[in-house]
Amino acid sequence: MRSMLAVCGASILSLCLVTAAWAQNAPAPRAPAARPAVPGNPNGNANRADHALAECLIIDNQGEVQLARFAAERAQSPEVKKFAEVMIKDHTQFIGKLNPFAGASAPAAIEGRERNPANPAPAPAPNGNPPAPRNAAVPPPGAPATAVARTGDQPLDHLAVKREIGEQCTKSKMAELEKKQGREFDHCYMAAQVMMHQHMLDTLTVLNRHASQQLQPVLQEGLQTTQEHLTKAKSIFETLDRNHAETATRPEVKAAPRDR
């Protein structure tokens, strides 16, 4: 189990952990003067830390849903397919609970998340893209649609970078999984799920220390759900690994020759 977990999980996940950790630990961008208030928080500026924490978690959970949708279509094992379907449902629900804390500047979610009507986005350009400032730099070729180019005097938008990292990580993981078929796909997806949910468990544990009293119950519920996912992912992976080992060591049975 350990060797397969190391090979599959590391190849998919190690591409992103260092840069994702940097983005989560980086200071949040300077918030606008008037953000919509977080439910239960009378402060009109709304907890800026909660805003940054919620956005980071939404980005990670969106990537999880995308991978789960792919696995639900590609997986060979019925148990892996069922696990992926649960991931789609649970992570989408978690995104919905985080949305009010992220505020109007959070990107639209994959499940059709709406922007806050109190802070509508500017009208798109004729080509469908958001209007760019006159002095805005152009993102480099090959960058994702959400990439934010900077001019020399612009501060770095850490949350925008985090979104871009999230998209790049999901793209890399999908590219690795697309190389796998059948049983090998199931092994690698579940190995990645073990590592990703352990990483999310640690992330939620740390972020819960810095969240407001309003956000903490949401994160604590997320911690419980993540632990359940991690336990289930380990169980499925161990079953797949055991079945693979039994098949590999089973002696080949040759058909008896027929009498002529």
C-alpha positions in Angstrom: 0.0 0.0 0.0 2.7 2.5 1.0 4.6 2.1 -2.3 1.5 2.6 -4.5 0.4 5.5 -2.3 3.7 7.2 -2.6 4.0 6.7 -6.4 0.4 7.7 -7.3 -0.3 10.3 -4.7 3.0 12.1 -4.9 3.0 12.3 -8.7 -0.4 14.0 -8.6 -0.1 16.1 -5.5 3.5 17.1 -5.0 3.3 19.5 -7.9 1.0 21.9 -5.9 1.6 21.6 -2.2 4.5 24.0 -1.9 2.9 26.8 -4.0 -0.5 26.2 -2.5 1.0 26.5 1.0 2.6 29.8 0.0 -0.6 31.2 -1.3 -2.6 30.2 1.8 0.0 31.7 4.2 0.6 34.9 2.2 -1.0 38.0 3.6 -4.5 38.8 2.3 -4.9 41.6 -0.3 -6.0 45.0 0.9 -9.8 44.8 1.1 -12.1 47.4 -0.3 -13.6 49.9 2.1 -17.1 48.4 2.0 -17.5 44.7 1.8 -20.9 43.0 2.5 -21.2 41.9 6.1 -20.7 38.3 7.1 -23.9 36.8 8.6 -23.9 37.5 12.4 -21.1 40.0 12.1 -22.3 43.6 12.6 -19.0 45.0 11.2 -19.7 46.5 7.8 -16.2 45.8 6.6 -16.8 42.1 7.3 -14.0 40.1 8.8 -11.2 40.4 6.3 -9.4 37.3 7.6 -12.6 35.3 7.1 -12.9 36.5 3.6 -9.4 35.4 2.7 -9.8 32.0 4.5 -13.1 31.3 2.9 -11.9 32.1 -0.6 -8.8 29.9 -0.3 -11.0 27.0 0.9 -13.5 27.5 -1.9 -10.7 27.3 -4.5 -9.5 24.0 -3.1 -13.0 22.6 -2.9 -13.8 23.6 -6.4 -10.7 21.6 -7.6 -11.9 18.6 -5.6 -15.3 18.7 -7.3 -13.7 18.8 -10.7 -11.5 15.8 -10.0 -14.4 13.9 -8.5 -16.5 14.5 -11.6 -13.8 13.1 -13.7 -13.4 10.1 -11.4 -17.1 9.4 -11.4 -16.9 9.0 -15.2 -13.6 7.2 -15.5 -13.4 4.9 -12.4 -13.7 1.2 -12.9 -14.6 0.2 -9.3 -18.2 0.8 -8.3 -17.0 1.8 -4.8 -14.6 4.4 -6.3 -17.4 5.8 -8.4 -19.7 6.0 -5.4 -16.9 7.8 -3.4 -16.5 10.3 -6.2 -20.2 11.1 -6.2 -20.1 11.7 -2.5 -17.2 14.1 -3.0 -19.2 16.0 -5.5 -22.1 16.4 -3.2 -20.2 17.1 0.1 -17.7 19.5 -1.4 -20.3 21.4 -3.3 -22.3 21.8 0.0 -19.2 23.0 1.8 -18.7 25.6 -1.0 -22.2 26.9 -0.4 -21.6 27.3 3.3 -18.4 29.2 2.6 -19.9 31.5 0.0 -21.3 34.1 2.4 -18.0 34.6 4.1 -16.1 35.0 0.8 -18.3 38.0 -0.3 -18.8 39.4 -3.7 -15.3 39.2 -5.0 -15.1 35.4 -4.9 -15.1 33.7 -8.3 -18.3 32.0 -9.5 -18.5 28.5 -8.3 -18.7 25.5 -10.6 -22.2 24.8 -9.4 -23.5 28.2 -10.8 -22.6 30.3 -7.8 -24.0 33.8 -8.0 -22.2 37.0 -7.2 -23.5 39.2 -4.5 -26.1 41.6 -6.0 -25.0 44.3 -3.6 -21.7 44.5 -5.4 -22.3 43.6 -9.1 -19.5 43.0 -11.5 -18.9 45.5 -14.2 -20.4 44.9 -17.6 -18.3 42.5 -19.8 -16.5 43.6 -22.9 -18.0 42.8 -26.3 -15.9 39.6 -26.5 -17.3 38.4 -23.2 -14.2 39.0 -21.1 -14.2 41.4 -18.1 -13.2 45.0 -19.0 -9.5 45.6 -18.3 -8.1 48.9 -16.9 -6.4 51.1 -19.4 -3.0 50.4 -18.0 -3.5 46.7 -17.4 -0.8 44.3 -18.5 -1.6 41.3 -20.6 -1.2 37.8 -19.0 1.4 35.7 -20.7 0.4 33.2 -23.4 -0.9 29.9 -21.9 -2.0 31.5 -18.7 -5.6 30.5 -17.4 -8.5 32.9 -17.9 -8.3 34.1 -14.3 -4.6 35.0 -14.5 -4.0 38.5 -13.4 -1.1 40.3 -15.0 0.7 43.1 -13.0 2.2 46.4 -14.0 5.3 47.5 -12.1 3.5 49.6 -9.5 0.6 47.2 -8.7 0.5 45.3 -5.5 0.3 41.5 -5.8 -3.2 40.1 -5.4 -2.5 37.0 -3.3 -6.0 35.6 -3.6 -5.9 36.0 -7.4 -2.6 34.1 -7.4 -4.1 31.4 -5.2 -7.0 31.0 -7.7 -4.5 30.7 -10.5 -2.4 28.1 -8.5 -5.6 26.2 -7.8 -6.5 26.0 -11.5 -3.0 25.0 -12.5 -2.9 22.3 -9.8 -6.2 20.8 -10.9 -5.0 20.9 -14.5 -1.8 19.0 -13.6 -3.7 16.4 -11.5 -6.2 15.8 -14.3 -3.3 15.4 -16.8 -1.7 12.7 -14.6 -5.0 10.9 -14.1 -5.8 10.9 -17.8 -2.8 8.7 -18.3 -4.3 6.0 -16.2 -6.9 3.4 -17.1 -9.1 0.9 -15.2 -7.6 -0.5 -12.0 -4.5 1.8 -12.2 -6.8 4.8 -12.4 -8.7 3.7 -9.3 -5.5 3.2 -7.3 -4.1 6.6 -8.3 -7.3 8.6 -7.7 -7.8 7.0 -4.3 -4.1 7.5 -3.4 -4.4 11.2 -4.3 -7.6 11.4 -2.2 -5.9 10.1 0.9 -3.1 12.7 0.5 -5.4 15.6 -0.4 -7.8 15.0 2.5 -4.9 14.7 4.9 -3.7 18.0 3.6 -7.1 19.5 3.9 -7.5 18.2 7.4 -4.3 20.0 8.4 -5.3 23.1 6.5 -8.7 23.4 8.2 -7.1 22.7 11.6 -4.8 25.7 11.2 -7.3 28.0 9.5 -9.8 27.3 12.3 -7.4 29.0 14.8 -7.5 32.2 12.8 -11.2 32.3 11.9 -13.9 34.4 13.6 -16.5 32.9 15.9 -19.0 33.1 13.0 -16.8 31.1 10.6 -15.4 28.6 13.1 -18.5 26.4 13.2 -18.4 26.0 9.4 -14.8 25.0 9.5 -15.3 22.6 12.4 -18.1 20.9 10.4 -15.7 20.8 7.5 -13.1 19.2 9.7 -15.5 16.4 10.7 -16.6 15.8 7.1 -12.9 15.8 5.9 -12.0 13.2 8.6 -14.9 11.0 7.4 -13.7 11.3 3.8 -10.1 10.5 4.8 -11.1 7.4 6.7 -13.2 6.2 3.8 -10.5 7.0 1.2 -8.0 5.0 3.2 -10.4 2.0 3.5 -11.1 2.0 -0.2 -7.5 2.3 -1.1 -6.5 -0.6 1.2 -9.2 -2.8 -0.3 -8.0 -2.0 -3.9 -4.4 -2.6 -2.8 -5.2 -5.9 -1.2 -7.2 -7.1 -4.2 -4.4 -6.1 -6.5 -1.9 -8.0 -4.3 -4.1 -11.2 -4.2 -4.5 -11.1 -8.0 -0.7 -10.7 -8.6 0.2 -13.6 -6.3 -2.6 -16.0 -7.4 -1.1 -18.9 -9.4 -2.2 -19.0 -13.0 -4.6 -21.9 -13.6 -4.1 -23.6 -16.9 -6.8 -25.5 -18.5 -6.5 -29.3 -18.5 -5.7 -30.8 -21.9 -8.7 -32.5 -23.6 -8.7 -36.2 -24.4 -8.6 -36.9 -28.0 
